[in-house]
Amino acid sequence: MPSTRPAVARRFTPRATALAAAFVAIGAAHAQTAPEQSLGEVRVQASQGQATEGTSAYNAQSPTSIGSGLPLTWRETPQSISVVTRQRMEDFGLQSVEDIAGATTGLYLSKGSTERAGFASRGFSISNYALDGVPLSLQTYTNDTIGQSTLAIYDRVELLRGASGLLTGTGNPSGVINLVRKRPTDQFRASVEGSIGSWNAKRVELDAGGPVNAAGTFRVRTVAALEDNDTFVTNYENQRGLLYAIAEADIARATKLSFGGYYNKERNPGSSWYGLPYNVDGSAMDLPRSFTSSPDWDFWNKENLQAFAELEHRFDGGWKAKVTALHFNSKLDSLVHGFDRVGTTENFAITYANKFLYDHKHNALDAIASGPFSLFGRTHELVLGAGWSHRTEDNDGYRSPYPLTYNPVTWDPGSAPYPSAPFEFYWGQANEIKRSNLFAATRLSITDALTAIVGARLDWYDYAALNPVNGTRTGYKVGNEFTPYAGLVYDLDGRHSLYASVTSVFNPQSALDRNGKLLDPVTGTNLEAGIKGEYLGGALHASAAVFQIRQKNLARSLDPSECNGQPSCSEAAGEVKSQGFELEAVGAITPAWNVQAGLSYAAAEYSKSTNASTPVGTPFGTTLPQKMLRLSSTYRLSGPLQGWRVGASLQSQSEIFSTNTTTRVTRRHGGMTTVGLMAGWSVNRNLDLRLNISNLFDKYYYQSVGGFGEPRKVKLTAKYSF
């Protein structure tokens, strides 16, 4: 058993590019030649106003407030937005937020350990998430605790690329991932879905809901999911369960109350906390993809509980207001190992058995009101909002000495006995983050074709951190932090829009300098311009964007020898500039043919430097690929094969590498391309069968520096709907 913790007050590739160009060209050619009425049978009727389920669409037609808080359509928003709809999730078997990364333009999954997933866009990691538009700014240790079996409860996933200052106030200017929950339906619906696949994967999912009373003024919905599977990694397994419930009540003619929550629990025996071992010269070891450095006794278990309530009222004159309360609690219980290289040999040693216990709580209250107003003979829109959040993180680490030397090539994970030495408290991190904000934005109709979106946000930020080992307290407060936002949208012809936007960047950080003090917040600017087009009556969307991001004071890790006795430290890294472009086409080319094609390029480098080892021009964020391609398409057959559909997907990315700050040894992995296939058969109106194959050619690659990509995987799914 862990020892008693000290009593301390707690505060907390060219071929792929050519294929993408051809893909988009086909769509553009159809869009120019096909008459608008050719898609008369494609009906995108969103249930509950904005839902994408039941629409069979790959693009979302209804307004979103993810960018500015204003209810704007995709073409009215002066920033890049991608949406993964429920239909795309089902067609390609996307069951976790990790899966979304391979299906979304400009989004990258970074995963060196089995349960620690990170995401990045435009050259920087993503630190901002939102639930139905309510921001959840994640801290350093949050990705360790978040569960993976969550897509079953979401209607769609939205990605806003670039800075999200009006929505979140703080965070990297990489983007924000907005998870939009499933809602109760006006009519009874129910489905049961089961799947089996490679590595003994088994999953079952139940989804049911509808009106409870005859008048339909009280509606409920419940989703449950269970999965149990081995993996391609030796001794690594997943047992995961999820329960979600939501209720909606029309308590007055124009007032709706929603409340609910979900509970997610995961057991992950055989998990790894760290990445793969490498040769002394930095090259990759000749290891099978099933390799694990984890002894049999490693595990990484998670538990997530969320509760929410919303009150929405629609006023006369087009105004509406919504108040949302949210509670989120996530926990980690893990037993993992630490390992180090033995001298300059190819041998490694398990030096410690580490037990980590995390308990994170997040409470938030968000209020927003929006509607039209008249000025100078024209109609404009206004949004006003306020938010408050309180987050605590309690992280404890216990250690047991464990001397064991092994060679990775001949290593047997079952040869390591369970730790016998007592566990002693050796590390802790207690954080408390309080935030509050006010914001306002307006969409001004300057002419029939030109609109301007201007807004600003005021943030109050209080960060306190405690090191329970030595009692050291650090922190800072920021008051009246001003974040402006401005955008222009010009409607060229009712089908195409030109846009440009600028917003500032402000991001407090938890990195410590050589003396144990927190680094100053990151500041900067985000510029973006582009063109968006809608074709075939809005069934097909296409866009092109260019961007430039500048950030000052980003934390740069230093060698432990420079840290004045601290285990780790950082310094402010001058200024980093990221710039690039994105192309995307998504939607229906014909009533039977859905497509998604996205090409992104982002190159980040030091534009100003404070350290001789990173002169101006040195690449930044090299563990993220500069170029990424995402393609997916499905086609519904007709005639004798009516009821069948076929599809394919492609993921491609350029090389990634990492240089050790101490040894200067570089680990480098070349670019990769994988292909997936799917086939589906609607046996009748109730029963649907689907076969998905990912990594069709069994490509051997690294998903990120320190982690293998998944081999070929086959999954068969059956869904019965009532």
Residue, then its C-alpha position, 0 to 999 in steps of 0.5 A: m500500500p502507498s505510504t501516507r502522503p505528507a500533510v500539506a495544505r492543498r491548492f491546487t508524399p507527392r503521389a498522395t497530393a496528386l490523388a487529393a487534387a484529382f479528388v477535388a477536381i472531380g467534385a468541382a467538375h460535377a458541381q459546375t456541370a450538374p444542375e442544382q435540382s439534380l440533388g432534389e432527393v438529398r434531404v438534410q433534415a436535421s432532427q432537433g434543429q442541428a443534429t446530423e444523425g438521420t441525414s445521411a450527410y457528410n457536411a452539416q447544414s445548420p448554423t454553429s456558434i463554435g467560432s464567435g458565439l453567433p449562430l452562423t452558417w459554415r459560409e458565414t464564419p470567417q474561420s476554418i471549420s470541419v465537421v465529422t457527422r454521425q453518418r461519417m462516424e457510422d460509415f467508417g466505424l469511428q468510435s473514439v475521439e482518436d479515430i476522428a483525427g484520421a478523418t478530419t482535415g488538419l487534425y493530427l493524433s500524437k500518441g506515444s503511450t497507450e492511453r495518453a492521446g494528444f491532438a494538434s493542428r496548424g503546428f501546435s497542440i490543441s488545449n481547448y475542448a468544448l461540450d455543446g459549445v461550453p469551453l473545457s480548457l484542458q491542463t497538463y495532466t488531463n489527457d491522462t484521465i479522459g476516457q476513449s469510449t465516448l463517440a457513442i453519445y455524440d451527434r457530431v464533432e466540430l473542429l475550429r482550426g486556428a485561435s478560438g479567443l472569443l469562445t475559449g479566451t485562452g489556449n493554443p491558436s491551434g483550434v478547438i474540438n467541440l463535441v456535440r451530444k445526441r439529443p432526444t428525438d421527437q419520435f421513438r427510436a431505438s437501435v442495438e449495434g454489435s461488432i467483432g473484429s481483429w484481436n478479439a475485439k467485441r463491442v455492443e451499443l444500445d441507443a433508445g429514446g423518444p417522447v415519454n408523454a402523449a403531448g411529446t413535451f418530455r423526451v428522454r434518450t439513453v445510450a450504453a456501450l460496452e467493449d472488451n478487446d485485446t490489442f495488437v500490443t502484447n498483453y495490452e487489453n481494454q475493458r470499457g463501459l459507458l452510460y449516457a442519459i439525457a432528458e428534455a422538458d418543454i416547461a413553457r411554450a418557448t422554454k426548454l430544460s435539458f439535463g443529464g450526464y454520462y459515466n465512463k469506466e475503463r480498465n486497461p491492463g498492460s498499458s504503457w506510460y512511456g514510448l518505445p526504446y531506441n538504439v543508442d544512435g537514435s535509430a529505431m530498434d528492429l522490434p515487432r509492432s506487438f512489442t511492449s516495454s510494460p511488465d504484465w503488472d502494468f495497468w492504466n484505469k480511468e473513470n469519468l463522470q459528467a453531469f449537466a443542465e441547460l435552460e433555454h428560452r426563445f424570446d419574441g423578435g428572434w432572440k434566445a438565451k441559454v444558461t448551462a451548468l456543467h460538472f466533470n470529474s475524471k480519475l486515474d488509477s495506474l501502476v506503470h514502470g519507468f525505464d532508463r538506458v544502461g550506459t551506452t549499451e542497447n540494454f535498459a533497466i526498469t528502475y521503478a514501479n510507479k503508482f499514479l492517482y489523479d483526481h480532476k474536477h471541473n465546474a462551469l457555468d455559461a450564459i449566452a444570449s443572441g438575436p437580431f437588432s436594427l440599425f441604419g435601416r439594416t438588420h444585424e446580430l448581437v451575442l452577449g455571454a458570460g462564463w465561470s469555471h473552477r478546476t482542481e487537479d490533485n495528482d499523486g505519485y508513489r514509487s517502489p524501487y525495481p532494479l531489473t535489466y533487460n534487452p528489448v529485442t529478447w525481453d519477456p514481459g512476463s518475466a518481471p515479478y510484481p513489485s515487492a518493495p513498499f511504495e513511497f510518496y515521491w511526487g505530486q502536483a496540485n493545481e487550482i484554476k479559476r476563470s471568469n469572462l465576459f464577451a460580446a460580438t456582433r455581425l454587422s450587415i454593412t451591405d447586402a454582400l459584406t458583413a463584419i464580425v467584431g467582438a471582444r472578450l475580457d478574462w480573469y484568470d487565477y492559477a495556483a500550483l502546489n508542489p506537495v513534496n517540498g511545499t513550494r507554491t507558485g501561481y499568478k493572476v491575470g485580470n481584465e485580459f482583453t482578447p479582440y476579434a475581427g472578421l470580414v465576409y464578402d458574399l461574391d455571388g450567393r455561392h462563394s464567400l471571401y473572408a479574413s479574420v484576426t484574433s489575439v492569442f493569450n495562453p497561461q502555461s504551467a511550465l516552470d523556469r530554472n528557479g521554479k517560477l511559472l513562465d509568463p503567459v503565451t501571447g500572439t496573433n492569428l491571421e487567416a484568409g480564405i474562400k468558401g463555396e457551396y454547390l449543388g444546393g449546399a450539398l457540397h462544401a469546398s474551401a481554401a484557407v491560408f494562415q499565419i500564427r505568431q506566439k511569444n514565450l512558448a515553453r522550451s524544455l531545458d536539459p535537467s543539468e540547467c534546472n538548478g536541482q529541479p527534475s525539469c524546467s523550461e525557458a521562454a522560447g522567443e517567438v514561433k511562427s507557423q504558416g500554411f494552407e488548408l484545402e477541403a471539400v466535403g458533402a454529396i456530389t450526387p445523391a448516392w456519392n458522399v466525399q471528404a477530401g482535405l489537404s493541409y500544410a503547416a510549417a512552424e519555426y523560431s522567428k526570434s530566439t533566446n537560445a543559441s541551440t535554437p537559432v532563428g529558422t530552427p523548426f518548431g514542433t517537429t513531432l508533428p507532420q507538416k503535410m497531411l492528407r485526409l480522403s474518404s468516400t462512400y457510394r450507394l449502389s443501385g439496380p440489382l445491387q440496391g441496398w449496398r454501399v462501398g467506400a474507401s479512405l486514405q490517410s497520409q502524412s509527412e515525416i516526423f522527428s525529435t531531437n534529444t536536448t541532452t544527447r542531440v540524438t535525433r529520432r526520425h520517422g518517414g512519411m506514411t500512407t494508409v488505405g481503408l475500405m468499407a462495404g455495407w448492406s442494408v438488408n432491410r429497413n431495420l437491419d444494416l451490416r458493415l465491414n470495415i478494413s483499416n490499414l489495408f496493405d498492413k503498412y508498418y509505420y509510427q503513429s507518432v515519435g515513440g509509438f507504432g501505428e495500428p496494423r491491418k484491422v478488420k471489423l464487422t458490425a451489425k445494427y438493428s434499428f426499431 
